[in-house]
Amino acid sequence: SRGDFEFSEIALDAALNKGQVDRLLSLIARIAQGDTQFIKHDIVVPYKKEQRVFEVHARPLWDWALNLLDNPLLAPHFVWDAQRVYKHNGTDFERFFNEPWTGDRWWDIQSRLPPNLDGAAPFCFILYADKTKLSSHGTMKGYPVMARCANLPVDIRNGEGIGGGRVVGWLPIIDEEASEQGKPGYINFKRIVWHEAFIKLFINLDKYSKTGYSYMCYDKKLHWLFPVILILSADYEEQCMMSLIRGAQCKCPCPVCLVPHEELSDLTKTHAIRSAKDTQAALDVYQQSKSQGEALLKALGLRAVANVLWIVEHSDPHDAMSVDRLHTVHGGMGGYHVLGELKATLDDVGREAQAAVEKSVEEFPRWRDLNHFTTVIHVAFTDGNKKRDLVMQVFYAVLPVLTRRASPEGFRILRVICSYLQLDSLIGLDVHTEQTLAMLDAEFLDYVECAMTSAVKDLKTDWNFPKTHLWTHARRDITRKGAAHNYSFRKKFSDFINTSLPSYGYQLTRWVTIPADFLVCWLILLEIHHTNLWYIIQIHEHRYLKVNYENTVDWRQSTDHLRCNPSFHGQPRFDCALIQLTAENIIFVRLILMFKCDIPDIGAFQFALVQPYTAGIVGGTRRIDRDLRLIRVKSVPRVDSIIIPLKSFIRGAILFPDPEHHDEYLVVEHVDSDMFLRMKSWAR
């Protein structure tokens, strides 16, 4: 835009360095957001005949919301009304869920707004809170609260620019006192402090959630906006604080439903959903009779503390609570428990096998935005994103070591990890349809069977904890809140040019030949003999390919970045891809060479020399592939590589070499949601 040009001109004239430009852009973004200042509050909470004072720094949520509403750049993007959206799957229309307004919770809330107010709509907040370390040594800690506006599309609200998430509060961190640790009174005291601090975010929010806020929108239509806490996202410990349940060891330790503690690992059962109304009723009993009320609250796993979220209409904390993949799945179930079980098993297989696993992990194919590891056994991460990548990579790395014969217990864990990866990929789809939800239901049953029937010592009892059970609410959350050639190159190139170009609409008036001394380098001049004339062909090598494709999950454009480079950051990298070989056949290939060829009198063409991979394995499917649902391909001899147009590329791919079987590779289907869904169709 012109504004971008003028900003660049000013930055160049002022000779600003990169750090100064970044700071200036950050300042502009904060000013555009309104940059409401934090307000310091002192909250006083009594404990044991003394008044304890804590500092809270907060931006009122509604002030931040008004800044968003007043921003003309955001105005066209707000969505106010609940939607039920459908897509034709070739046979019938099926409902799909992606943005929050396509879920049933938004629909239910809007249906309960005053019918006499024309244009009544919810203004929906997404809140996230988690204690975090602010220094590398962990001595400095903070307790930020992050807010996002659910009425804005995901690309905006999850971004870092205008309309993106903002820190709206810093909650107090209460130091543990050894003399008070574990005492019910002190535990309740800490929860009272948390909620007294959290309420400072709700200035005017409670009032407008009941009366509505009159606002003239971008479309010149008057809307009555009712603020709502639509989604609460947090780790399990913070979920306990938000919902005021007693924790992992109480009789009903789930913040969403009333599952008994002893049935946490039984994922086949469903239980009654908690509600703010029932919780308030139990607290009323406690206020009338402490002995009777305490027994009731204990049976329900609740604390005798009033929840500040109750003051905001249509903001039931139990309904707003959502499965956080980063903490519950990647940081908890997969990155801690599953990976922990796997590491314990590797301790029993010997150093040689461990060294083989470490080597396979280090040699795992590179991929954009995929963390790379050099070790797995003696490493620990707190980052859930790294744990997610590590579990996926180590699954393929241990296949030759934890075989059915060498380690029956380890092989059973592999079956659990296989199902875990399937579930994680399904849950993580950016768009869910009725079909993918059915796949999720079926996979969940398979996961339950793998975990429950495993004979691994202590496996089932070790997983009897709330983060395992929280998986059972994933489906409900979705529906309610949304979702290569070498030697024979010369001959093959001539054949390809003369036989394939006509099929792409180019008519040749002569047979094109390539001399025997054909070589490839950065720029090659080729002489082509035709009758008594010599033509010059220029061939330019390319080492980077940007592939845009329609994502099968959300039907939007996605991009892969493929490399064909003998020294990419000091390492050879020749990526793999999925291509459309013919109208009916889709195959995997590995890049050997990419180039642009200028043919006289015809034009310029872009080609790739690739090594194909066949889907069929001689002798039929291997047993391990059936047990662990692996997709295996085999490379054809390098001399049988082929040349294809670059436009036949569908998307990139990761193929992991099977060290036990020469020239065989396993498709890493969990690299992203699109590949996961494509491989479901491939397997059929």
Secondary structure per residue as TSV (DSSP state, phi and psi in degrees):
chain	resnum	aa	ss	phi	psi
A	1	S	-	360.0	168.2
A	2	R	H	-63.4	-35.8
A	3	G	H	-62.9	-39.8
A	4	D	H	-61.8	-43.0
A	5	F	H	-62.7	-45.0
A	6	E	H	-65.7	-38.4
A	7	F	H	-63.6	-43.8
A	8	S	H	-62.0	-38.6
A	9	E	H	-64.4	-43.0
A	10	I	H	-63.9	-43.9
A	11	A	H	-62.0	-38.8
A	12	L	H	-71.6	-41.6
A	13	D	H	-62.1	-36.5
A	14	A	T	-86.1	-2.8
A	15	A	T	56.0	42.8
A	16	L	-	-73.3	138.7
A	17	N	-	-84.8	177.0
A	18	K	H	-61.4	-41.9
A	19	G	H	-63.0	-40.2
A	20	Q	H	-68.0	-39.1
A	21	V	H	-62.6	-43.4
A	22	D	H	-62.0	-42.9
A	23	R	H	-64.9	-39.5
A	24	L	H	-65.5	-43.9
A	25	L	H	-62.7	-39.4
A	26	S	H	-62.8	-41.4
A	27	L	H	-63.3	-44.4
A	28	I	H	-60.4	-42.4
A	29	A	H	-63.5	-40.4
A	30	R	H	-66.3	-40.4
A	31	I	H	-64.5	-40.9
A	32	A	H	-63.7	-31.4
A	33	Q	H	-78.0	-10.8
A	34	G	T	99.2	-27.6
A	35	D	-	44.5	50.4
A	36	T	-	-57.1	131.7
A	37	Q	-	-73.0	149.9
A	38	F	-	-69.7	141.5
A	39	I	E	-107.7	130.0
A	40	K	E	-84.6	131.2
A	41	H	E	-124.2	140.2
A	42	D	E	-104.8	119.7
A	43	I	E	-107.4	139.1
A	44	V	E	-115.1	122.6
A	45	V	E	-127.2	124.3
A	46	P	E	-74.9	142.6
A	47	Y	E	-152.8	119.6
A	48	K	T	52.3	55.5
A	49	K	T	65.8	17.5
A	50	E	E	-131.9	152.2
A	51	Q	E	-98.8	115.2
A	52	R	E	-100.5	135.1
A	53	V	E	-111.5	135.2
A	54	F	E	-132.1	146.1
A	55	E	E	-92.4	136.4
A	56	V	E	-128.3	135.3
A	57	H	E	-116.1	120.5
A	58	A	E	-143.2	148.1
A	59	R	-	-105.8	124.7
A	60	P	-	-56.9	131.7
A	61	L	H	-58.9	-38.6
A	62	W	H	-71.3	-32.2
A	63	D	H	-63.3	-41.9
A	64	W	H	-64.4	-39.1
A	65	A	H	-63.1	-41.2
A	66	L	H	-64.9	-34.9
A	67	N	H	-62.3	-40.3
A	68	L	H	-65.0	-43.2
A	69	L	H	-65.3	-31.8
A	70	D	T	-83.9	-4.3
A	71	N	-	-84.0	114.7
A	72	P	T	-64.9	-23.1
A	73	L	T	-72.8	-26.4
A	74	L	T	-93.0	-23.2
A	75	A	G	-48.7	-44.3
A	76	P	G	-71.1	-11.7
A	77	H	G	-97.4	-8.6
A	78	F	-	-69.7	139.5
A	79	V	-	-118.2	128.0
A	80	W	-	-107.3	-35.2
A	81	D	S	-98.8	143.8
A	82	A	-	-63.4	147.3
A	83	Q	-	-133.6	143.3
A	84	R	-	-116.2	110.7
A	85	V	E	-111.7	147.3
A	86	Y	E	-134.2	153.5
A	87	K	E	-136.0	140.0
A	88	H	E	-80.0	126.7
A	89	N	-	-97.1	13.8
A	90	G	S	100.6	-20.8
A	91	T	S	-122.6	-43.8
A	92	D	S	-152.0	169.1
A	93	F	E	-85.1	132.3
A	94	E	E	-127.0	142.7
A	95	R	E	-72.8	145.4
A	96	F	E	-130.8	158.1
A	97	F	E	-125.6	126.0
A	98	N	-	-138.6	-72.7
A	99	E	S	-74.8	159.7
A	100	P	G	-56.5	-34.5
A	101	W	G	-73.0	-5.4
A	102	T	G	-91.8	-2.5
A	103	G	S	-90.5	165.0
A	104	D	H	-72.2	-27.3
A	105	R	H	-64.5	-44.3
A	106	W	H	-60.5	-44.0
A	107	W	H	-60.4	-45.3
A	108	D	H	-63.5	-42.3
A	109	I	H	-64.2	-46.9
A	110	Q	H	-65.7	-30.0
A	111	S	H	-68.5	-21.8
A	112	R	T	-96.6	-1.6
A	113	L	S	-73.1	156.9
A	114	P	-	-53.4	121.5
A	115	P	T	-70.6	-17.5
A	116	N	T	-83.3	-5.8
A	117	L	S	-100.8	111.6
A	118	D	T	-71.5	129.3
A	119	G	T	84.6	18.6
A	120	A	E	-68.6	128.7
A	121	A	E	-149.5	151.9
A	122	P	E	-81.7	140.1
A	123	F	E	-101.0	108.8
A	124	C	E	-101.9	128.3
A	125	F	E	-102.5	144.8
A	126	I	E	-114.1	122.0
A	127	L	E	-117.0	139.5
A	128	Y	E	-134.0	134.8
A	129	A	E	-139.6	139.1
A	130	D	-	-165.9	133.0
A	131	K	-	-67.3	139.4
A	132	T	E	-144.1	156.3
A	133	K	E	-86.2	132.1
A	134	L	S	-99.6	-7.8
A	135	S	S	-129.3	156.9
A	136	S	T	-65.0	-26.4
A	137	H	T	-88.8	-6.0
A	138	G	S	79.0	8.1
A	139	T	-	-78.6	-27.5
A	140	M	S	-103.6	125.8
A	141	K	E	-126.0	155.0
A	142	G	E	-138.5	162.4
A	143	Y	-	-131.9	73.5
A	144	P	E	-78.1	152.9
A	145	V	E	-116.3	125.1
A	146	M	E	-107.5	139.6
A	147	A	E	-123.0	143.5
A	148	R	E	-134.0	154.0
A	149	C	E	-98.1	115.8
A	150	A	T	-73.4	-12.7
A	151	N	T	-77.8	-9.7
A	152	L	S	-98.5	147.9
A	153	P	-	-59.5	154.8
A	154	V	H	-58.8	-36.6
A	155	D	H	-64.8	-27.4
A	156	I	H	-86.6	-51.7
A	157	R	H	-69.1	-28.2
A	158	N	T	-92.6	3.7
A	159	G	S	-86.1	-179.4
A	160	E	S	-105.1	-0.4
A	161	G	S	-96.3	-151.6
A	162	I	T	-62.4	130.2
A	163	G	T	89.6	-4.2
A	164	G	S	-79.1	178.5
A	165	G	-	-64.9	149.8
A	166	R	E	-137.2	146.4
A	167	V	E	-74.2	124.2
A	168	V	E	-114.2	-3.8
A	169	G	E	-167.6	155.1
A	170	W	E	-125.3	113.1
A	171	L	-	-86.2	154.9
A	172	P	-	-72.6	144.8
A	173	I	-	-104.8	120.8
A	174	I	-	-93.2	120.6
A	175	D	-	-66.2	141.6
A	176	E	-	-72.5	134.3
A	177	E	-	-107.5	122.7
A	178	A	T	-57.5	-36.5
A	179	S	T	-74.0	-18.6
A	180	E	T	-107.1	-8.5
A	181	Q	T	-59.2	128.8
A	182	G	T	86.7	-8.4
A	183	K	-	-77.6	132.3
A	184	P	H	-55.9	-39.8
A	185	G	H	-63.4	-40.4
A	186	Y	H	-72.0	-36.0
A	187	I	H	-63.5	-44.5
A	188	N	H	-63.6	-37.0
A	189	F	H	-59.8	-44.8
A	190	K	H	-63.8	-35.9
A	191	R	H	-71.4	-35.5
A	192	I	H	-63.9	-42.4
A	193	V	H	-60.0	-45.4
A	194	W	H	-58.5	-47.3
A	195	H	H	-73.6	-33.4
A	196	E	H	-66.2	-32.3
A	197	A	H	-75.2	-42.2
A	198	F	H	-64.2	-30.9
A	199	I	G	-66.6	-18.7
A	200	K	G	-67.7	-16.7
A	201	L	G	-78.2	-16.7
A	202	F	G	-99.3	19.0
A	203	I	T	-58.4	123.4
A	204	N	T	73.1	-14.4
A	205	L	H	-66.8	-41.8
A	206	D	H	-63.7	-39.7
A	207	K	H	-65.7	-50.3
A	208	Y	H	-71.2	-21.0
A	209	S	H	-69.4	-17.5
A	210	K	H	-100.9	-40.9
A	211	T	H	-96.2	-23.9
A	212	G	-	85.6	162.3
A	213	Y	E	-127.1	119.8
A	214	S	E	-76.0	125.5
A	215	Y	E	-144.2	130.9
A	216	M	E	-87.3	114.3
A	217	C	-	-85.3	177.3
A	218	Y	T	-56.6	-34.1
A	219	D	T	-84.1	13.2
A	220	K	S	62.6	23.6
A	221	K	-	-108.2	134.1
A	222	L	E	-77.3	126.9
A	223	H	E	-119.2	144.4
A	224	W	E	-101.4	110.3
A	225	L	E	-97.2	130.1
A	226	F	E	-114.7	110.1
A	227	P	E	-64.6	138.0
A	228	V	E	-141.1	138.8
A	229	I	E	-88.0	98.0
A	230	L	E	-80.8	-41.1
A	231	I	E	-136.0	134.0
A	232	L	E	-115.2	124.1
A	233	S	E	-124.0	128.6
A	234	A	-	-169.3	167.9
A	235	D	-	-69.9	166.6
A	236	Y	H	-57.9	-40.7
A	237	E	H	-61.8	-40.5
A	238	E	H	-72.9	-31.1
A	239	Q	H	-62.4	-37.7
A	240	C	H	-62.3	-39.4
A	241	M	H	-68.0	-42.5
A	242	M	H	-67.6	-40.1
A	243	S	H	-93.4	-9.7
A	244	L	T	61.5	39.4
A	245	I	B	-89.9	167.8
A	246	R	-	-82.1	-16.6
A	247	G	-	122.0	-172.8
A	248	A	T	-65.1	-24.1
A	249	Q	T	-101.2	4.9
A	250	C	S	-79.1	175.8
A	251	K	S	-68.7	-32.7
A	252	C	S	-130.5	87.6
A	253	P	-	-87.2	9.5
A	254	C	-	-96.1	131.7
A	255	P	S	-74.3	-8.6
A	256	V	S	-106.4	-40.4
A	257	C	B	-131.7	178.8
A	258	L	-	-103.8	45.8
A	259	V	-	-70.6	130.3
A	260	P	-	-66.1	149.5
A	261	H	G	-57.0	-39.5
A	262	E	G	-72.4	-8.5
A	263	E	G	-111.0	14.5
A	264	L	T	-59.5	-37.7
A	265	S	T	-83.5	-8.3
A	266	D	-	-88.5	94.8
A	267	L	T	-85.6	4.2
A	268	T	T	-86.6	-16.4
A	269	K	-	-96.1	152.0
A	270	T	-	-114.4	154.1
A	271	H	-	-136.2	163.2
A	272	A	-	-61.3	139.7
A	273	I	B	-81.7	137.6
A	274	R	-	-67.4	157.5
A	275	S	-	-144.3	150.2
A	276	A	H	-62.4	-34.2
A	277	K	H	-62.4	-44.6
A	278	D	H	-68.2	-36.2
A	279	T	H	-66.5	-42.4
A	280	Q	H	-63.2	-38.8
A	281	A	H	-63.0	-41.2
A	282	A	H	-65.3	-38.1
A	283	L	H	-68.9	-32.6
A	284	D	H	-63.1	-40.2
A	285	V	H	-62.1	-41.2
A	286	Y	H	-63.0	-39.6
A	287	Q	H	-69.7	-24.6
A	288	Q	H	-86.4	-37.0
A	289	S	-	-147.1	106.1
A	290	K	H	-63.6	-39.7
A	291	S	H	-66.4	-48.1
A	292	Q	H	-67.3	-41.9
A	293	G	H	-67.3	-38.9
A	294	E	H	-62.5	-40.4
A	295	A	H	-62.8	-41.0
A	296	L	H	-67.9	-45.8
A	297	L	H	-62.6	-39.4
A	298	K	H	-64.5	-39.5
A	299	A	H	-65.4	-32.4
A	300	L	H	-89.5	-5.2
A	301	G	T	73.5	31.4
A	302	L	B	-111.0	154.9
A	303	R	-	-92.6	153.2
A	304	A	S	-85.9	60.8
A	305	V	S	-137.0	138.3
A	306	A	-	-76.0	140.2
A	307	N	-	-93.9	124.3
A	308	V	G	-68.7	-20.3
A	309	L	G	-66.7	-17.1
A	310	W	G	-66.4	-22.9
A	311	I	G	-75.6	-15.0
A	312	V	S	-97.5	119.1
A	313	E	T	-60.1	147.0
A	314	H	T	59.8	29.5
A	315	S	-	-125.5	46.3
A	316	D	-	-54.4	117.3
A	317	P	H	-63.5	-30.7
A	318	H	H	-70.6	-35.5
A	319	D	H	-76.9	-31.2
A	320	A	H	-76.7	-23.8
A	321	M	E	-61.2	133.6
A	322	S	E	-133.4	152.9
A	323	V	-	-70.2	120.4
A	324	D	-	-95.3	108.1
A	325	R	I	-60.3	-38.1
A	326	L	I	-59.6	-46.1
A	327	H	I	-89.9	-49.9
A	328	T	I	-69.7	-43.5
A	329	V	I	-94.6	-61.0
A	330	H	I	-76.1	-45.9
A	331	G	I	-81.0	-24.5
A	332	G	I	-104.6	-81.3
A	333	M	I	-57.6	-50.4
A	334	G	I	-84.7	-54.4
A	335	G	I	-73.3	-19.4
A	336	Y	I	-110.0	-58.4
A	337	H	I	-78.3	-52.3
A	338	V	I	-63.3	-48.9
A	339	L	H	-64.1	-35.0
A	340	G	H	-63.9	-42.9
A	341	E	H	-62.8	-39.4
A	342	L	H	-66.9	-42.8
A	343	K	H	-62.7	-40.3
A	344	A	H	-62.1	-37.9
A	345	T	H	-68.6	-38.9
A	346	L	H	-65.0	-24.5
A	347	D	T	-62.9	-22.4
A	348	D	T	-96.6	-1.8
A	349	V	S	-98.6	-4.3
A	350	G	-	99.2	158.0
A	351	R	H	-67.8	-35.5
A	352	E	H	-62.8	-43.7
A	353	A	H	-67.1	-38.6
A	354	Q	H	-63.3	-40.8
A	355	A	H	-63.0	-37.0
A	356	A	H	-64.9	-39.1
A	357	V	H	-65.8	-45.1
A	358	E	H	-59.5	-40.7
A	359	K	H	-65.4	-41.5
A	360	S	H	-65.4	-38.0
A	361	V	H	-65.8	-42.7
A	362	E	H	-64.8	-31.8
A	363	E	T	-94.5	9.4
A	364	F	S	-59.3	136.3
A	365	P	-	-55.5	137.8
A	366	R	-	-71.8	150.4
A	367	W	-	-156.0	146.3
A	368	R	T	-59.7	134.6
A	369	D	T	64.2	15.8
A	370	L	-	-109.3	121.1
A	371	N	-	-63.8	142.1
A	372	H	-	-112.2	139.8
A	373	F	-	-125.0	149.3
A	374	T	S	-107.1	-11.1
A	375	T	-	-151.9	159.9
A	376	V	S	-134.1	-32.5
A	377	I	T	-74.5	-42.0
A	378	H	T	-113.6	53.0
A	379	V	-	-141.5	147.1
A	380	A	-	-138.8	136.0
A	381	F	-	-125.0	151.4
A	382	T	-	-102.3	-14.6
A	383	D	-	-77.2	116.4
A	384	G	H	-63.7	-30.5
A	385	N	H	-65.5	-40.9
A	386	K	H	-67.6	-37.2
A	387	K	H	-64.1	-38.1
A	388	R	H	-61.7	-47.6
A	389	D	H	-65.4	-37.3
A	390	L	H	-67.4	-42.4
A	391	V	H	-60.9	-43.5
A	392	M	H	-62.7	-44.0
A	393	Q	H	-72.3	-39.8
A	394	V	H	-70.2	-25.6
A	395	F	H	-57.4	-45.9
A	396	Y	H	-74.5	-32.3
A	397	A	H	-69.2	-30.3
A	398	V	T	-92.0	-3.1
A	399	L	T	-55.5	-42.8
A	400	P	T	-72.6	-15.4
A	401	V	T	-97.2	-48.7
A	402	L	S	-91.9	66.5
A	403	T	-	-83.0	165.6
A	404	R	T	-58.6	-37.5
A	405	R	T	-82.1	-43.8
A	406	A	T	-73.3	-34.8
A	407	S	-	-149.4	85.1
A	408	P	H	-56.2	-39.7
A	409	E	H	-67.0	-42.8
A	410	G	H	-63.4	-36.9
A	411	F	H	-66.4	-35.4
A	412	R	H	-66.9	-37.2
A	413	I	H	-64.6	-36.7
A	414	L	H	-61.0	-37.6
A	415	R	H	-63.8	-39.4
A	416	V	H	-65.7	-44.0
A	417	I	H	-64.4	-39.5
A	418	C	H	-56.2	-48.2
A	419	S	H	-69.2	-35.6
A	420	Y	H	-60.0	-45.3
A	421	L	H	-64.3	-38.2
A	422	Q	H	-62.2	-46.8
A	423	L	H	-63.4	-43.8
A	424	D	H	-61.1	-43.5
A	425	S	H	-65.2	-39.3
A	426	L	H	-67.3	-45.0
A	427	I	H	-63.1	-34.5
A	428	G	T	-82.9	4.8
A	429	L	-	-62.3	138.2
A	430	D	S	-74.6	-21.1
A	431	V	S	-136.3	131.9
A	432	H	E	-113.5	135.4
A	433	T	E	-111.6	174.3
A	434	E	H	-60.6	-31.9
A	435	Q	H	-68.7	-45.5
A	436	T	H	-69.1	-30.5
A	437	L	H	-67.0	-37.6
A	438	A	H	-64.2	-39.0
A	439	M	H	-62.6	-39.0
A	440	L	H	-64.0	-44.4
A	441	D	H	-60.0	-45.8
A	442	A	H	-65.5	-41.9
A	443	E	H	-67.7	-34.0
A	444	F	H	-64.0	-40.8
A	445	L	H	-63.4	-38.6
A	446	D	H	-67.5	-39.1
A	447	Y	H	-62.4	-44.0
A	448	V	H	-58.8	-44.4
A	449	E	H	-62.9	-43.5
A	450	C	H	-62.1	-44.5
A	451	A	H	-71.7	-39.7
A	452	M	H	-76.9	-32.3
A	453	T	H	-92.0	-3.2
A	454	S	-	-66.3	139.2
A	455	A	-	-94.8	9.9
A	456	V	S	-65.7	131.3
A	457	K	T	-57.7	128.1
A	458	D	T	65.3	8.9
A	459	L	H	-63.1	-48.1
A	460	K	H	-70.9	-43.2
A	461	T	H	-69.0	-34.1
A	462	D	H	-64.8	-25.2
A	463	W	T	-98.8	16.2
A	464	N	-	-87.5	70.0
A	465	F	S	-142.7	161.1
A	466	P	H	-58.3	-35.9
A	467	K	H	-65.3	-27.0
A	468	T	H	-68.5	-45.7
A	469	H	H	-66.2	-32.7
A	470	L	G	-59.4	-22.5
A	471	W	G	-57.3	-30.5
A	472	T	G	-65.3	-17.6
A	473	H	G	-96.3	0.8
A	474	A	H	-61.2	-44.7
A	475	R	H	-63.6	-42.6
A	476	R	H	-63.0	-40.6
A	477	D	H	-60.2	-40.7
A	478	I	H	-64.5	-46.4
A	479	T	H	-74.1	-22.4
A	480	R	H	-97.4	-27.1
A	481	K	H	-134.9	15.1
A	482	G	-	85.7	-175.2
A	483	A	-	-172.5	360.0
A	484	A	-	360.0	130.9
A	485	H	-	-152.2	156.0
A	486	N	-	-136.6	-77.2
A	487	Y	T	-75.3	-42.9
A	488	S	T	-95.3	23.6
A	489	F	H	-56.5	-44.6
A	490	R	H	-58.5	-48.1
A	491	K	H	-65.8	-43.8
A	492	K	H	-66.6	-37.2
A	493	F	H	-64.2	-42.8
A	494	S	H	-61.6	-46.3
A	495	D	H	-61.4	-41.7
A	496	F	H	-64.1	-46.2
A	497	I	H	-57.7	-46.0
A	498	N	H	-82.0	-26.7
A	499	T	H	-101.1	-26.8
A	500	S	H	-95.4	-35.1
A	501	L	G	-57.5	-39.5
A	502	P	G	-59.6	-31.4
A	503	S	G	-70.9	-15.6
A	504	Y	G	-99.0	11.8
A	505	G	T	93.9	10.6
A	506	Y	-	-109.9	120.2
A	507	Q	-	-92.4	126.8
A	508	L	-	-95.3	136.9
A	509	T	S	-98.2	-2.9
A	510	R	S	-153.9	163.7
A	511	W	-	-84.5	127.0
A	512	V	-	-93.0	128.2
A	513	T	-	-118.5	152.7
A	514	I	-	-118.4	128.8
A	515	P	-	-66.7	161.4
A	516	A	T	-69.5	-20.7
A	517	D	T	-92.6	29.4
A	518	F	-	-68.4	128.7
A	519	L	-	-132.9	156.2
A	520	V	-	-114.2	134.0
A	521	C	S	-149.5	-163.5
A	522	W	S	-60.8	-40.8
A	523	L	E	-142.2	121.9
A	524	I	E	-119.6	135.6
A	525	L	E	-105.5	117.8
A	526	L	E	-110.5	138.8
A	527	E	E	-101.5	122.7
A	528	I	E	-110.6	124.4
A	529	H	E	-89.9	126.7
A	530	H	E	-138.8	115.5
A	531	T	T	49.7	-114.9
A	532	N	T	-107.3	15.3
A	533	L	E	-113.1	151.2
A	534	W	E	-118.8	131.8
A	535	Y	E	-114.1	151.0
A	536	I	E	-104.2	125.1
A	537	I	E	-108.6	130.6
A	538	Q	E	-102.3	130.4
A	539	I	E	-120.9	122.3
A	540	H	E	-111.2	127.2
A	541	E	E	-81.5	143.2
A	542	H	E	-122.7	144.3
A	543	R	-	-120.1	5.2
A	544	Y	E	-143.1	135.5
A	545	L	E	-134.1	126.6
A	546	K	E	-101.4	116.5
A	547	V	E	-109.3	115.8
A	548	N	E	-97.7	137.2
A	549	Y	E	-150.3	161.1
A	550	E	E	-81.0	120.0
A	551	N	-	-70.0	130.1
A	552	T	T	-74.2	-10.3
A	553	V	T	-86.4	-54.4
A	554	D	T	-115.5	4.5
A	555	W	S	63.9	20.0
A	556	R	S	-103.7	171.2
A	557	Q	E	-77.7	131.4
A	558	S	E	-120.3	165.3
A	559	T	E	-135.7	134.8
A	560	D	E	-114.5	148.0
A	561	H	E	-117.5	108.6
A	562	L	E	-102.0	142.3
A	563	R	E	-117.5	140.8
A	564	C	E	-135.8	78.6
A	565	N	E	-140.8	124.8
A	566	P	E	-70.6	-13.2
A	567	S	E	-150.2	80.7
A	568	F	E	-100.4	110.0
A	569	H	T	54.1	39.7
A	570	G	T	83.8	0.1
A	571	Q	E	-127.8	141.2
A	572	P	E	-66.4	136.6
A	573	R	E	-141.8	114.3
A	574	F	E	-126.5	97.8
A	575	D	-	-71.3	164.5
A	576	C	E	-106.3	163.5
A	577	A	E	-152.3	163.6
A	578	L	E	-105.1	127.3
A	579	I	E	-127.4	159.0
A	580	Q	E	-93.6	97.8
A	581	L	-	-72.2	-48.8
A	582	T	S	-133.8	-177.3
A	583	A	S	-62.0	-28.0
A	584	E	S	-104.6	-22.5
A	585	N	-	-110.0	130.6
A	586	I	E	-117.2	129.8
A	587	I	E	-135.0	164.9
A	588	F	E	-92.9	145.9
A	589	V	E	-140.7	161.6
A	590	R	E	-116.7	134.2
A	591	L	E	-67.9	136.7
A	592	I	E	-115.4	-42.8
A	593	L	E	-156.5	138.2
A	594	M	E	-120.5	138.0
A	595	F	E	-156.4	158.8
A	596	K	E	-110.9	133.2
A	597	C	E	-121.9	124.6
A	598	D	E	-99.5	112.4
A	599	I	E	-103.3	125.4
A	600	P	T	-56.9	139.7
A	601	D	T	67.9	0.4
A	602	I	T	-119.7	-54.2
A	603	G	E	140.7	-170.0
A	604	A	E	-101.4	139.7
A	605	F	E	-135.0	147.7
A	606	Q	E	-112.7	124.3
A	607	F	E	-128.1	167.7
A	608	A	E	-139.3	135.7
A	609	L	E	-91.8	121.0
A	610	V	E	-133.2	154.5
A	611	Q	E	-102.4	115.3
A	612	P	E	-75.5	159.3
A	613	Y	E	-124.2	128.9
A	614	T	E	-87.6	147.4
A	615	A	S	-80.3	-27.1
A	616	G	-	-90.0	142.0
A	617	I	-	-111.5	132.9
A	618	V	T	-59.5	129.3
A	619	G	T	95.7	-0.9
A	620	G	S	93.0	179.5
A	621	T	-	-68.3	137.1
A	622	R	-	-75.1	153.2
A	623	R	H	-62.9	-40.3
A	624	I	H	-63.3	-32.0
A	625	D	H	-66.7	-38.7
A	626	R	H	-69.3	-42.2
A	627	D	H	-67.3	-39.9
A	628	L	H	-108.3	10.2
A	629	R	T	52.8	48.8
A	630	L	-	-88.4	146.2
A	631	I	-	-107.0	115.1
A	632	R	E	-112.4	138.5
A	633	V	E	-130.6	160.6
A	634	K	E	-127.4	134.6
A	635	S	E	-76.6	141.6
A	636	V	-	-78.9	161.2
A	637	P	-	-54.7	144.2
A	638	R	G	-60.7	-29.1
A	639	V	G	-70.3	-14.0
A	640	D	G	-99.0	20.8
A	641	S	-	-64.3	160.0
A	642	I	E	-128.9	163.2
A	643	I	E	-108.8	133.0
A	644	I	E	-134.0	155.1
A	645	P	E	-69.9	144.6
A	646	L	G	-62.3	-25.7
A	647	K	G	-72.0	-6.4
A	648	S	G	-85.2	-4.2
A	649	F	E	-71.2	132.5
A	650	I	E	-93.3	-53.0
A	651	R	E	-167.9	171.2
A	652	G	E	-80.4	169.5
A	653	A	E	-154.5	157.6
A	654	I	-	-113.6	124.4
A	655	L	E	-115.9	121.6
A	656	F	E	-96.9	123.5
A	657	P	E	-68.7	133.3
A	658	D	-	-84.5	110.2
A	659	P	T	-66.7	-16.2
A	660	E	T	-85.8	-17.6
A	661	H	S	-135.9	115.6
A	662	H	T	-61.6	134.2
A	663	D	T	66.7	16.3
A	664	E	E	-110.6	143.7
A	665	Y	E	-135.8	152.5
A	666	L	E	-109.8	132.3
A	667	V	E	-76.5	124.1
A	668	V	-	-84.4	90.4
A	669	E	G	-78.7	-16.9
A	670	H	G	-91.0	12.7
A	671	V	G	-64.9	-32.2
A	672	D	S	-162.0	172.0
A	673	S	H	-66.8	-38.0
A	674	D	H	-62.8	-47.1
A	675	M	H	-63.1	-37.5
A	676	F	H	-59.8	-47.3
A	677	L	H	-70.0	-38.1
A	678	R	H	-60.9	-38.9
A	679	M	H	-72.8	-22.8
A	680	K	H	-64.9	-41.9
A	681	S	H	-70.3	-38.9
A	682	W	H	-59.7	-42.7
A	683	A	H	-65.4	-28.9
A	684	R	-	-76.7	360.0
